[in-house]
């Protein structure tokens, strides 16, 4: 009887210690992300401090993999997308924002994440087909969102070459 009680007590303590260790690891990762965010804010330019930006993105992706259900995860991913865009890592930005709207559809940042994917393909990567795909996806999922008029407007001109667009405005003047 004493032996089984002792064994049960040991199992309980091991389980409790593992729980505390897991929480500590999560807190430590969160602290690392916060520290990198502060460092990046102090430098005021993700391009000039690209190493910090990339570390922040990496730590955020690790946090998202290890703690996908944490309420901070979608916000961290969204912010990491902004950092990636600021560091001119447009592919990473699109990937991070994609995780937000695909995995956290009900999160307040999900519509903007989807919109920013289209806008990044449009304005930064100059890929009209992909931009149109994401603008259409945005309008399909969020037809009444406050950004829907902008998405419709951008969609209407995304495949028009800049020269043609200029001519179009010259004709209307």
C-alpha positions as CSV (number, residue, x, y, z in Angstrom):
1,X,0.0,0.0,0.0
2,X,2.8,2.4,0.9
3,X,4.6,1.5,-2.2
4,X,1.7,2.2,-4.5
5,X,1.0,5.5,-2.7
6,X,4.7,6.5,-3.0
7,X,4.6,5.5,-6.7
8,X,1.4,7.5,-7.3
9,X,2.9,10.5,-5.5
10,X,6.1,10.3,-7.6
11,X,4.0,10.2,-10.8
12,X,2.0,13.2,-9.6
13,X,5.2,15.2,-9.0
14,X,6.7,14.3,-12.3
15,X,3.5,15.3,-14.1
16,X,3.3,18.6,-12.2
17,X,7.0,19.3,-12.9
18,X,6.4,18.7,-16.7
19,X,3.4,21.0,-16.7
20,X,5.5,23.8,-15.0
21,X,8.4,23.2,-17.4
22,X,6.0,23.4,-20.4
23,X,4.6,26.7,-19.2
24,X,8.0,28.0,-18.5
25,X,9.1,27.2,-22.0
26,X,6.1,29.0,-23.5
27,X,6.7,32.0,-21.3
28,X,10.4,32.0,-22.2
29,X,9.5,31.9,-25.9
30,X,7.0,34.7,-25.4
31,X,9.7,36.8,-23.6
32,X,12.2,36.2,-26.5
33,X,9.6,37.4,-29.0
34,X,8.8,40.5,-26.9
35,X,12.5,41.3,-26.6
36,X,13.0,41.0,-30.3
37,X,9.9,43.2,-31.0
38,X,11.4,45.9,-28.7
39,X,14.8,45.7,-30.3
40,X,13.2,46.0,-33.8
41,X,11.1,49.0,-32.6
42,X,14.2,50.7,-31.4
43,X,16.0,50.3,-34.7
44,X,12.8,51.6,-36.5
45,X,13.7,49.8,-39.7
46,X,13.4,46.0,-40.3
47,X,15.5,46.3,-43.4
48,X,18.4,47.7,-41.5
49,X,18.1,45.2,-38.7
50,X,17.1,42.2,-40.9
51,X,18.7,39.7,-38.5
52,X,16.4,40.7,-35.7
53,X,13.4,40.7,-38.0
54,X,14.2,37.2,-39.2
55,X,14.8,36.0,-35.6
56,X,11.4,37.4,-34.6
57,X,9.7,35.7,-37.6
58,X,11.4,32.4,-36.7
59,X,10.5,32.6,-33.0
60,X,6.9,33.5,-33.9
61,X,6.6,30.5,-36.3
62,X,8.0,28.3,-33.5
63,X,5.4,29.7,-31.0
64,X,2.6,29.1,-33.6
65,X,3.8,25.5,-34.1
66,X,4.1,24.7,-30.4
67,X,1.1,26.6,-29.1
68,X,-1.4,26.9,-32.0
69,X,-4.3,27.2,-29.6
70,X,-2.9,30.0,-27.6
71,X,-4.9,33.2,-28.0
72,X,-1.8,35.2,-28.7
73,X,-0.8,33.1,-31.7
74,X,-2.9,34.7,-34.5
75,X,-1.9,38.2,-33.4
76,X,1.8,37.2,-33.2
77,X,1.5,35.7,-36.7
78,X,-0.1,38.9,-38.1
79,X,2.5,41.1,-36.6
80,X,5.3,38.8,-37.9
81,X,3.7,39.2,-41.3
82,X,4.1,43.0,-40.9
83,X,7.7,42.6,-39.9
84,X,8.4,40.3,-42.8
85,X,6.9,42.9,-45.2
86,X,8.9,45.6,-43.6
87,X,12.0,43.5,-44.0
88,X,11.1,43.1,-47.7
89,X,10.6,39.3,-47.1
90,X,7.3,39.4,-49.0
91,X,7.0,35.7,-49.5
92,X,7.3,35.2,-45.7
93,X,4.7,37.9,-45.1
94,X,2.2,36.3,-47.4
95,X,2.8,32.9,-45.7
96,X,2.4,34.3,-42.2
97,X,-0.8,36.2,-43.1
98,X,-2.1,33.1,-44.8
99,X,-1.8,31.2,-41.5
100,X,-3.9,33.8,-39.8
101,X,-6.9,33.7,-42.0
102,X,-6.8,30.0,-42.7
103,X,-6.2,28.8,-39.2
104,X,-8.0,31.5,-37.2
105,X,-11.0,32.5,-39.4
106,X,-12.9,34.1,-36.6
107,X,-10.0,36.2,-35.3
108,X,-10.4,40.0,-35.9
109,X,-7.1,40.1,-37.9
110,X,-8.2,37.4,-40.3
111,X,-9.9,39.6,-42.9
112,X,-7.0,42.1,-43.0
113,X,-4.5,39.3,-43.3
114,X,-6.2,38.0,-46.4
115,X,-6.5,41.5,-47.8
116,X,-2.8,42.1,-47.2
117,X,-1.9,38.9,-49.1
118,X,-3.6,40.2,-52.2
119,X,-2.2,43.7,-51.7
120,X,1.3,42.4,-51.3
121,X,1.1,40.3,-54.5
122,X,-0.3,43.4,-56.2
123,X,1.9,46.2,-55.0
124,X,5.2,44.4,-54.0
125,X,5.4,41.2,-56.0
126,X,3.6,42.6,-59.1
127,X,1.8,39.3,-59.6
128,X,-1.6,40.2,-60.9
129,X,-3.0,36.7,-61.0
130,X,-2.2,35.9,-57.4
131,X,-3.4,39.4,-56.3
132,X,-6.7,38.8,-58.1
133,X,-6.9,35.3,-56.4
134,X,-6.6,36.8,-53.0
135,X,-8.8,39.8,-53.6
136,X,-11.5,37.4,-54.9
137,X,-11.0,35.1,-51.9
138,X,-11.4,38.2,-49.6
139,X,-14.6,39.2,-51.3
140,X,-15.9,35.7,-51.1
141,X,-15.2,35.3,-47.4
142,X,-15.8,38.9,-46.2
143,X,-18.2,40.5,-48.7
144,X,-19.4,43.0,-46.2
145,X,-16.1,43.9,-44.5
146,X,-15.1,47.6,-44.4
147,X,-12.3,46.8,-46.8
148,X,-14.5,45.1,-49.4
149,X,-14.9,48.3,-51.5
150,X,-11.1,48.7,-51.7
151,X,-10.8,45.0,-52.7
152,X,-13.3,45.5,-55.4
153,X,-11.6,48.6,-56.7
154,X,-8.2,47.0,-56.7
155,X,-9.5,43.9,-58.3
156,X,-11.0,46.0,-61.1
157,X,-7.5,47.4,-62.0
158,X,-5.1,44.7,-60.9
159,X,-4.7,43.2,-64.3
160,X,-4.5,46.5,-66.2
161,X,-0.9,47.5,-67.0
162,X,0.2,50.9,-65.5
163,X,0.5,52.5,-69.0
164,X,-3.0,51.4,-69.9
165,X,-4.3,52.7,-66.6
166,X,-2.7,56.1,-67.2
167,X,-4.2,56.3,-70.7
168,X,-7.6,55.4,-69.2
169,X,-7.4,58.3,-66.8
170,X,-6.1,60.7,-69.5
171,X,-9.1,59.9,-71.6
172,X,-11.6,60.6,-68.8
173,X,-10.1,64.1,-68.0
